[in-house]
């Protein structure tokens, strides 16, 4: 692992009696992509939101670059603002201002938060729109865009603040399936350009392609982490293997016999993810026979 940009140390967060994060530790290298996977309720989104204090932990330390916040010591508002300024967040929903054009959405932060000159902010915004393939939509309103296009505008808006870290919370989960690929291509291109990113996603194939590091969370802890090859192709932990089987071939995981299952061609993308330690032969996991 190269130079560390993000450090998470012993992070705890509860909602009422529900302990969502139970002493999580994580390190993210500069210029790398870390993907967080896990079932619903595992704590992955809470961990992501804790990195810029959209969700405030009760205890633990988050550091991004030279900025470190100890949540166990009741950090001040200025400390929280400084931490948030280090990262840009892309949400599941687009959260664009409907009464502003695309380019007005992008320049809002640089103009009013960072006090950037208007001409400079607009020039950078146009370059970012070109980067996400939407420069021709600069003067359109969000309502005229597809969900995937709006999400790409959201990515450009986050990039416009020039953060050290980009955070993505299931950026394709609310999109039409036909627009998912366009958003994933933009994120992949950011990875190639050397942006440091932490991504929560259920797109396992995409995680395999873009991630440098994968962390599998369950019940508020990181069960397993490592390279995509190790975690997604040859996981050590039984819980990781179970999760991947359920995500990649849910009917087989539920014991549906081969002749009862739909022919899902996307499985061909994942058949190399079978685990040599699985209790079933590879053919059984793919076909569902005998499970």
C-alpha positions in Angstrom: 0.0 0.0 0.0 1.3 3.5 -1.0 1.1 6.7 0.9 -2.0 6.7 3.2 -4.6 9.4 2.5 -7.5 8.2 4.7 -7.2 6.6 8.1 -10.2 5.2 10.1 -9.4 4.1 13.7 -11.8 2.3 16.0 -15.0 3.9 14.6 -18.2 3.3 16.6 -21.7 4.4 15.6 -25.1 3.4 17.0 -28.7 4.3 16.1 -30.6 3.9 19.4 -29.8 0.3 20.5 -28.6 -0.7 17.1 -24.8 -0.8 17.0 -24.1 -0.1 13.3 -20.3 0.3 13.5 -18.3 -1.7 16.0 -14.8 -0.5 16.1 -14.0 -0.3 12.4 -10.5 0.3 11.1 -9.7 1.2 7.5 -6.8 2.7 5.5 -7.1 4.1 2.0 -4.0 4.8 0.0 -3.5 7.9 -2.1 -4.7 7.4 -5.7 -6.4 4.1 -4.9 -10.0 2.9 -5.1 -11.5 1.2 -2.1 -14.9 -0.6 -2.6 -17.1 -1.4 0.4 -19.5 -4.3 -0.1 -21.9 -6.2 2.1 -25.5 -6.9 2.8 -28.1 -4.2 3.6 -27.6 -3.0 7.2 -24.0 -4.1 7.3 -22.7 -0.6 8.1 -21.0 0.2 4.8 -23.0 3.4 4.0 -22.7 4.5 7.6 -18.9 4.1 7.4 -18.9 6.0 4.1 -20.9 8.9 5.5 -18.7 9.0 8.6 -15.7 9.9 6.4 -17.1 13.4 6.0 -19.3 13.5 9.1 -22.6 13.4 7.3 -23.2 10.7 9.9 -21.3 11.6 13.1 -19.8 8.6 15.0 -19.8 8.5 18.8 -16.2 7.4 19.0 -13.2 6.8 16.8 -10.8 8.8 14.6 -11.1 9.8 10.9 -8.2 11.4 9.1 -8.0 12.6 5.6 -4.6 14.0 4.6 -3.5 16.4 7.3 -7.0 16.8 8.8 -7.8 14.5 11.7 -11.0 14.5 13.8 -11.4 12.5 17.0 -15.2 12.0 17.4 -14.7 10.8 21.0 -13.6 14.3 21.9 -16.7 16.3 20.8 -15.2 18.0 17.8 -16.1 21.6 17.0 -18.1 22.8 14.1 -15.0 24.2 12.4 -13.2 20.9 12.7 -16.2 19.1 11.1 -16.3 21.7 8.3 -12.6 21.2 7.7 -13.0 17.4 7.5 -16.0 17.8 5.1 -14.0 20.1 2.8 -11.5 17.2 2.1 -14.1 15.0 0.3 -16.8 15.2 -2.3 -19.9 13.0 -2.0 -22.1 11.5 -4.7 -25.3 10.1 -3.4 -27.8 7.4 -4.5 -30.2 10.2 -5.5 -28.9 13.1 -7.6 -29.9 16.0 -5.3 -29.5 18.6 -8.0 -31.1 22.0 -7.7 -34.2 21.8 -10.0 -34.4 25.5 -10.5 -30.8 25.9 -11.7 -29.3 24.8 -15.0 -26.7 22.0 -15.1 -23.7 24.4 -15.2 -25.3 26.6 -12.4 -25.5 23.4 -10.3 -21.8 22.8 -10.8 -20.5 26.3 -10.2 -22.6 26.8 -7.0 -20.0 25.4 -4.6 -16.9 27.0 -6.1 -18.6 30.4 -6.4 -20.3 30.6 -3.0 -18.2 28.4 -0.8 -14.7 28.6 -2.3 -15.2 32.2 -3.6 -13.8 31.3 -7.0 -14.1 34.0 -9.8 -17.1 33.3 -11.9 -15.3 33.1 -15.2 -12.8 30.6 -13.8 -15.5 28.5 -12.2 -17.5 28.3 -15.4 -14.5 27.3 -17.4 -13.7 24.5 -15.0 -17.3 23.4 -15.0 -17.4 23.1 -18.8 -14.2 21.0 -18.7 -15.8 18.7 -16.1 -19.0 18.4 -18.2 -16.8 17.4 -21.1 -15.2 14.9 -18.9 -18.5 13.3 -18.0 -19.8 13.5 -21.6 -22.5 16.2 -21.0 -21.0 19.5 -22.2 -23.9 19.9 -24.6 -26.3 19.9 -21.6 -24.7 22.8 -19.8 -27.7 25.1 -20.1 -30.4 22.5 -19.7 -32.4 22.0 -16.5 -32.1 18.7 -14.5 -35.7 17.8 -15.3 -34.8 17.3 -19.0 -32.1 14.8 -18.2 -32.2 11.1 -17.6 -31.4 9.7 -14.2 -27.9 8.6 -15.4 -27.2 12.0 -16.9 -28.3 13.7 -13.6 -25.9 11.4 -11.7 -23.1 12.3 -14.0 -23.8 16.0 -13.3 -23.7 15.1 -9.6 -20.2 13.6 -10.1 -19.1 16.7 -11.9 -20.5 18.9 -9.2 -18.5 17.0 -6.5 -15.3 17.2 -8.6 -15.8 20.9 -9.0 -14.9 21.4 -5.3 -11.5 19.8 -6.0 -11.7 17.3 -3.1 -8.8 15.1 -2.0 -11.2 12.2 -1.7 -14.4 11.1 -3.7 -17.1 9.2 -1.9 -19.8 7.3 -3.8 -22.9 5.8 -2.0 -24.3 3.2 -4.4 -24.2 5.7 -7.3 -26.1 3.4 -9.7 -28.8 1.9 -7.4 -31.5 4.4 -8.3 -30.8 4.3 -12.1 -32.5 2.7 -15.0 -30.4 -0.4 -15.9 -29.7 1.0 -19.4 -28.0 4.1 -17.9 -25.9 2.3 -15.3 -23.0 1.7 -17.7 -22.5 5.4 -18.5 -22.1 6.3 -14.8 -19.7 3.4 -14.2 -17.6 4.4 -17.2 -17.2 7.9 -15.7 -16.1 6.4 -12.3 -13.7 4.0 -14.0 -12.1 6.9 -15.9 -11.7 8.8 -12.6 -9.9 5.7 -11.2 -7.6 5.7 -14.2 -6.9 9.4 -13.7 -5.7 8.7 -10.2 -8.5 10.0 -8.0 -8.7 8.5 -4.5 -12.2 7.0 -4.1 -14.2 5.1 -1.6 -17.3 3.4 -3.2 -20.2 1.6 -1.7 -21.7 -0.6 -4.4 -23.5 -3.9 -5.2 -21.9 -4.0 -8.7 -19.5 -6.8 -8.0 -18.2 -7.1 -11.5 -17.5 -3.4 -11.5 -15.8 -3.7 -8.2 -13.5 -6.4 -9.6 -12.6 -4.1 -12.5 -12.0 -0.8 -10.7 -11.0 -1.5 -7.1 -7.5 -1.7 -5.7 -8.9 -2.7 -2.3 -12.2 -4.4 -1.3 -13.6 -4.5 2.2 -16.6 -6.8 3.0 -18.7 -5.6 6.0 -21.3 -7.5 7.9 -22.9 -6.6 11.2 -20.9 -3.5 11.8 -17.4 -5.0 11.3 -15.0 -5.5 8.4 -15.1 -9.3 8.0 -12.5 -9.5 5.3 -10.5 -7.1 3.2 -7.8 -7.3 0.6 -7.3 -7.1 -3.2 -10.3 -7.8 -5.5 -8.7 -11.0 -6.6 -8.4 -12.3 -3.0 -11.8 -11.0 -1.7 -14.0 -11.5 -4.7 -12.3 -14.6 -6.3 -10.8 -16.5 -3.5 -12.4 -15.2 -0.2 -11.1 -16.7 3.0 -14.1 -16.2 5.2 -17.3 -18.4 4.9 -19.5 -15.3 5.4 -17.9 -13.6 2.4 -18.4 -16.7 0.2 -22.0 -16.9 1.3 -22.6 -13.2 0.4 -21.0 -13.5 -3.0 -23.0 -16.6 -3.8 -26.3 -14.9 -2.9 -25.4 -11.7 -4.9 -24.0 -13.4 -8.0 -26.4 -16.4 -8.2 -29.3 -15.9 -5.8 -31.5 -18.7 -7.1 -28.7 -21.2 -6.6 -28.0 -19.8 -3.2 -31.7 -20.4 -2.3 -31.6 -24.0 -3.5 -33.6 -23.6 -6.7 -33.0 -26.5 -9.1 -31.5 -25.9 -12.5 -34.7 -26.5 -14.5 -36.6 -24.1 -12.3 -34.2 -21.2 -12.8 -34.3 -18.5 -15.4 -31.4 -18.6 -17.8 -29.4 -15.5 -16.6 -26.6 -14.9 -19.1 -24.9 -12.4 -16.8 -23.7 -15.3 -14.8 -21.1 -15.9 -17.4 -19.5 -12.7 -16.2 -19.1 -14.2 -12.7 -18.3 -17.9 -13.2 -14.6 -17.2 -12.5 -15.6 -16.1 -9.0 -16.2 -19.6 -7.7 -14.3 -20.4 -4.6 -12.1 -23.5 -4.6 -13.0 -24.0 -0.9 -16.8 -24.0 -1.6 -18.6 -27.1 -0.3 -20.1 -27.5 -3.7 -18.4 -28.3 -7.0 -18.2 -25.3 -9.3 -20.7 -26.8 -11.7 -23.2 -27.2 -8.8 -22.9 -23.5 -7.8 -23.6 -22.4 -11.4 -26.4 -24.9 -12.2 -28.0 -25.1 -8.8 -28.2 -28.8 -9.1 -28.0 -30.7 -5.8 -28.1 -27.6 -3.6 
